[in-house]
Amino acid sequence: MTVTSIATFAAPASSTGTASACVSPLAPTSSYPTEAGAVVYVYTDSDGSLSSECTGCGEYAWTLELTEIFAWHHAWTCRKKPHSSAA
């Protein structure tokens, strides 16, 4: 299983685009709230695989075997409060 920070996929500082340009703009297909008020979003990627991102700890996960159960389990165990969207 591969679990890595979404920051790994961010555009370099010298890039003219934004980091969000490197991430699929697809809408989440499901979401799971955490006890601390964050949300784990699950996306179906263009190749049919699933990926998830947590608004609490920032974990981004992708594998060919990622399932809804993986995302639900992360939501059940994550205790980080949601990141502020204000920069």
Secondary structure, DSSP 8 states (H G I E B T S, - for coil): --EEEGGGGS--TT-SS-GGGGS-----SEEEE-TTS-EEEEEE-TTS-EEEEETTT-EEEEETT--HHHHHHHHHH-------S--
